[in-house]
C-alpha cells in the first residue's frame, strides 16, 4: 500500500494535497484496492459550492458504489474529466489522478486530516 508522505488523508480514504488556497482531492491506494476494478466515476459539478463533509463524486466498481467526500469547504475550480472516459485511471494511478480541486473557504478544515503515519495505522487497524 502506497501512502505518499507529502499528502494528508481522511478516514473515508481520500487524499488531499494542499497547494496554497487550493486542495487537490483524490482516492487513496487503499481505497482503489478495496474497491476493485473501477468502472464509472461521476465527477463533481464545476463551480459548485461545497461544505466540508459533502459528497462531491461517486466511484462505482465491480464490488461497490462509493461516495467521495470533500474534507474542505469551498468552490470546485477544477475537475478531472478524463475519469469519465477512463475510470480505470484511479486503479492505475490513484495518486496521479485527482477527482477535484477546491478553492478553500477555510483552511482550518485541514486540521481534522490525518498525517501519512496516522493514516497507515488507521488502515492497518481496518485490516
N, C-alpha and C positions, 0 to 999 in steps of 0.2 A: 504494500500500500504506500503510495506516494503522498507525502504531506510537506509541500514546499514551505520553507521557513519564512519566506517573505510575505506570506498571506495570513489572514485571520479567518476564523471558522465559526459556524453556528452549530447548534445541536440538531438542526434539520439537515445537516451535511451540505451546506452551501459554503463556498469560499468567497472571500472579499479581498480585493486589492485596492488600497486607498491611493488615489492619485490627486493630490491637492484637495479640492472640494468634491471630487467625484469618487464614487465607489463602483468598482467593476465587480460583477457578481456572476458566479458560475456554480456548477455542482462538483463535488469532490470525487476523487478516485474511488473512495469507499462507496459513495452513492452510486456511481455508474456501475461498479462491480456488482453491487447488491441488486440493482435494477435489472441487470442482464442487458440483452440487446435492445437498444433504444430505437423505436420505430416511428415516433412522432414527437415533435416539440411545438407547442403553441407559445410563441414568443409574446412578450407584453406589448401593450399599445404604446407607441412612441408619444412622448409629451404628456403621458398620464401622470397625475399627481398620486403618490403612494405614501402610505404611513408605514412606519416600522412594524413588521409582522404581517403585512398584507401579502396575499398570494399574488404573484405577478406573472407566473408562467405555469405551464403544465408539461410534464415529461411523461410520455407513455412508452412502456417497454413491453416485451413479451410476457413479463411477470406481473406488472402493476402499472397503475396510473398514479403519479405523484405531483403534488403542487410544489412549486418553488416559491419560497418566501423571501421577501426583502428584509434584511436586518436594519435597514436605514430608511428614513423617510426622505421624500424629495420628489424630483421630477425625472422621469425616464428620458434621457437625452440621446441614447443610442441603443439599438437592439441588434442582435446577431441574426440577420435574415437568412444567412447560409444554413442555419439549423432547420429551417422549414423544409428545404430541399434535401438536406443531408443530415438527418438527426443522429446518425451513427457517429458523427464527428465528436459527440460528447463521450462516446465509449473510447474512441481512438485517442483523443487528446483532451481530457477533461480540464486541464489547467491552461490550455491554449485557446479554448472555446468559451467565451463569456456568453451569458444569456442577456444581460442588460447592463447599461451604465447609468447610474443615477447621480444627478447633481444633488448633493445632500443639503437638507434644510438645517439639520442639527448634528454636527459631528460627534456630539456626546452619545449618539446612538451606538457608536462603535465601542463604548465602554463595556457592553454586555457580551462582546465576542470572545472566543477562546483563542489562546495562543496555539501555535503548532503543537507544542508539548502537551497542553491540556486536551487538544483535540485527539491526539494519538491515544492518550489514556482513556478518553471518552469512548473511542471506537473499540479499544481492547475490552472495555467493560461491557460493550454491547455484544461481543462475541463474534 
